[in-house]
Amino acid sequence: MSVIAITNQKGGVGKTTTAVSLSTGLAQQGYKTLLIDTDSQCNSTDTYRAIVEDTATLYDLLFEGEKAVDCVQHTQAGDIIPCDPLMEGAEQRFPNDNSRSFILREKCEELKSLYDYIIIDTPPTMGVILSNVFTYANGVIIPVTCDRYGLAGIDRLCQTISSAQRYTNSSLKILGLVLIKYSERLNICKEISEGLPEVAETLKTKVFETKIRESVSCRESQSARQSIFEYAPTSTTAQDYISLCAELTKGA
């Protein structure tokens, strides 16, 4: 089983879109896939149209003794453990000892035999929740936008990943960087695309061959609370995410 965190501390990089698209795309290809939303903004939860009121969520899994299987919701979009706005103030509820980074991994142990892939949408801030994700995951994908500030914060993020590798999860790997909102017509996209392999080499990872092209359909799908495959399955963005799924499974 692969547990893959989609993470970047810069806003607007398509983190949630990538998490949702990988999860739904892998499921379409026949893999048993679960999405875990750990971001208190609950955007992935909203896209999956999951319920958060009067039902078990990530918050209940971590702090209220609920079993992981009882927190999974089987939605039309796919399986998800939804986040809860209560997670916004949840950092103080983690134990103040060496176990604080291992809670998610321990709670999700029973899911190991049920899924081929678990995709995790992560919060945009460093903290104990992200530390739990990096302790649980065995892979990280970093979306990078094709703009002037696309690589902002990458160094700090990789320091956090390196810390997790050193202290809580020696098997964690950066699977690669993926270019988001790519356009062949823009010089800035070409410049970033050409320079990204050098950045990847520094991080001891790779750049995925697939580039995710931006489309109106992608933005519209977010407003419609649907994955790109539900909303516009023939769009360029959908085609690119299918290609990314194939690239990911080929390297598994």
C-alpha positions in Angstrom: 0.0 0.0 0.0 1.2 3.5 -0.9 0.4 6.5 1.4 1.1 9.7 -0.5 0.9 13.2 0.9 0.3 16.1 -1.5 1.9 19.1 0.1 3.1 22.6 -0.4 3.0 25.5 2.0 2.4 28.0 -0.7 -1.2 28.8 -1.4 -2.9 28.5 -4.7 -0.6 25.7 -6.0 -3.4 23.2 -6.8 -2.7 21.0 -3.8 -6.3 20.0 -3.2 -7.0 19.7 -6.9 -4.0 17.4 -7.2 -5.0 15.3 -4.2 -8.6 14.9 -5.4 -7.6 14.2 -9.0 -5.0 11.6 -8.0 -7.5 9.9 -5.7 -10.4 9.8 -8.1 -8.1 9.1 -11.1 -6.4 6.1 -9.4 -9.9 4.8 -8.4 -11.0 5.0 -12.1 -8.0 2.9 -13.0 -9.2 0.2 -10.7 -7.1 0.8 -7.6 -8.7 0.8 -4.2 -8.2 4.4 -3.1 -8.9 6.5 -0.1 -8.5 10.2 0.3 -7.8 11.6 3.8 -8.4 15.4 4.2 -6.2 16.8 7.0 -6.7 20.4 6.0 -9.2 22.3 8.3 -10.3 24.3 5.3 -12.1 21.1 4.3 -11.8 21.7 0.5 -11.3 18.1 -0.4 -14.2 17.2 2.0 -16.4 19.7 0.2 -15.5 18.4 -3.3 -16.4 14.9 -2.2 -19.6 16.3 -0.7 -18.8 14.4 2.5 -20.8 15.0 5.7 -19.1 16.6 8.7 -22.1 17.1 11.1 -23.1 14.4 13.4 -20.8 11.8 11.9 -17.3 10.5 12.5 -14.5 12.6 10.9 -10.7 12.9 11.1 -11.2 14.8 14.4 -13.1 11.9 15.9 -10.5 9.4 14.6 -7.6 11.3 16.2 -9.2 12.4 19.5 -12.5 10.7 20.2 -11.5 7.0 19.8 -13.4 6.3 16.6 -12.0 3.5 14.4 -10.6 4.5 11.0 -13.0 2.2 9.1 -15.9 4.0 10.8 -14.7 7.4 9.7 -14.6 6.4 6.0 -17.4 7.8 4.0 -18.3 6.1 0.7 -19.3 9.0 -1.5 -20.1 9.2 -5.2 -16.7 10.6 -5.8 -15.0 7.9 -3.8 -13.9 6.9 -0.3 -12.8 9.7 2.1 -12.0 10.4 5.7 -13.4 13.9 5.8 -11.8 16.7 7.8 -13.7 18.8 10.3 -13.5 22.6 11.0 -12.8 21.5 14.6 -9.3 20.5 13.4 -8.4 24.2 13.1 -7.8 24.4 16.8 -6.8 20.7 17.3 -3.0 21.1 17.7 -3.3 21.5 21.4 -5.1 18.2 21.8 -2.2 16.1 20.7 -0.2 14.6 23.6 2.9 16.6 24.6 5.3 13.7 24.4 7.2 11.6 21.8 3.9 10.0 20.6 2.4 13.2 19.3 3.7 12.6 15.7 2.6 9.0 15.5 -1.2 9.3 16.2 -2.4 9.3 12.6 -0.2 6.3 11.7 -1.3 4.3 14.6 -5.0 5.1 14.1 -4.9 4.2 10.4 -3.1 0.9 10.8 -6.3 -1.1 10.2 -6.7 0.5 6.7 -3.5 -1.1 5.5 -5.1 -4.2 3.9 -8.1 -2.3 2.5 -6.6 0.1 0.0 -3.9 0.2 -2.7 -3.4 4.0 -2.4 -4.1 6.4 0.4 -3.8 10.1 -0.8 -3.6 12.8 1.9 -4.5 16.4 1.3 -2.4 18.4 3.8 -2.7 21.7 5.7 -0.9 24.7 4.4 1.0 25.3 7.6 3.8 23.5 9.4 2.8 21.9 12.7 1.9 18.7 14.5 -0.8 17.7 12.0 1.7 17.9 9.0 4.2 16.1 11.2 1.7 13.3 11.7 1.1 13.1 7.9 4.9 12.8 7.2 5.2 10.2 9.9 2.4 8.1 8.3 3.1 8.6 4.6 5.7 6.8 2.6 5.8 9.3 -0.3 5.4 13.0 -0.9 4.4 14.8 -4.1 5.0 18.5 -4.3 2.9 20.6 -6.7 4.8 23.6 -8.1 3.0 26.4 -10.0 4.5 28.0 -13.1 4.8 31.5 -11.7 7.5 33.7 -10.3 6.9 32.5 -6.7 6.3 28.8 -7.6 9.3 27.6 -5.7 8.7 29.8 -2.6 8.9 27.8 0.6 10.2 24.7 -1.0 13.4 24.8 1.0 11.6 25.1 4.3 9.2 22.3 3.3 12.0 20.0 2.5 13.7 20.8 5.8 10.5 19.6 7.5 10.4 16.4 5.4 14.1 15.8 6.2 13.3 16.2 9.9 10.6 13.6 9.6 12.9 11.2 7.8 15.5 11.6 10.5 13.3 11.3 13.6 9.9 9.7 12.8 9.9 8.0 9.4 13.1 6.9 7.7 11.2 5.4 4.8 9.6 8.7 3.7 10.6 9.7 0.1 9.9 12.7 -2.0 8.4 11.0 -5.1 8.7 14.1 -7.3 7.8 17.7 -8.2 4.8 18.2 -10.5 4.3 21.3 -12.6 0.8 22.8 -12.2 -1.0 25.4 -14.3 1.4 24.9 -17.2 1.1 26.7 -20.5 3.4 26.3 -23.4 2.7 29.8 -24.5 4.1 31.5 -21.4 7.9 32.1 -21.1 7.8 31.9 -17.3 6.4 28.3 -17.6 9.3 27.3 -19.9 11.8 28.9 -17.6 10.6 27.2 -14.5 10.2 23.9 -16.4 13.8 24.1 -17.6 15.2 25.0 -14.1 13.1 22.5 -12.1 15.3 19.5 -12.7 18.2 21.3 -10.9 16.0 21.9 -7.9 14.8 18.3 -8.0 18.4 17.1 -8.0 19.2 19.2 -5.0 16.2 17.5 -3.2 17.3 14.1 -4.4 14.1 13.6 -6.3 12.7 14.0 -9.8 10.3 16.1 -11.9 7.3 14.2 -13.1 7.2 14.1 -16.9 3.5 15.0 -16.8 2.7 18.8 -16.7 -0.7 19.7 -15.6 -2.2 22.3 -17.9 -4.6 24.9 -16.6 -8.1 25.0 -18.0 -11.4 26.8 -17.4 -13.0 23.5 -16.8 -10.7 22.9 -13.8 -11.7 26.1 -12.1 -15.4 25.5 -12.9 -15.2 22.0 -11.4 -14.1 23.4 -8.1 -17.1 25.7 -8.0 -19.3 22.8 -9.0 -17.8 20.7 -6.1 -16.8 17.9 -8.5 -13.6 16.3 -9.5 -12.2 17.2 -12.9 -13.2 13.6 -14.0 -16.8 14.1 -13.0 -17.1 17.6 -14.4 -15.0 17.6 -17.6 -13.5 14.1 -18.2 -12.2 15.1 -21.7 -10.6 18.3 -20.7 -6.8 18.8 -21.0 -6.5 19.0 -17.2 -8.3 15.6 -16.8 -6.1 14.1 -19.5 -3.0 15.3 -17.7 -4.0 14.0 -14.3 -4.7 10.6 -15.9 -1.2 10.7 -17.3 0.2 11.6 -13.9 -1.7 8.6 -12.3 -0.2 6.3 -15.0 3.3 7.7 -14.3 2.8 7.3 -10.6 1.6 3.7 -10.8 4.3 2.8 -13.3 7.0 3.8 -10.8 5.3 2.1 -7.9 
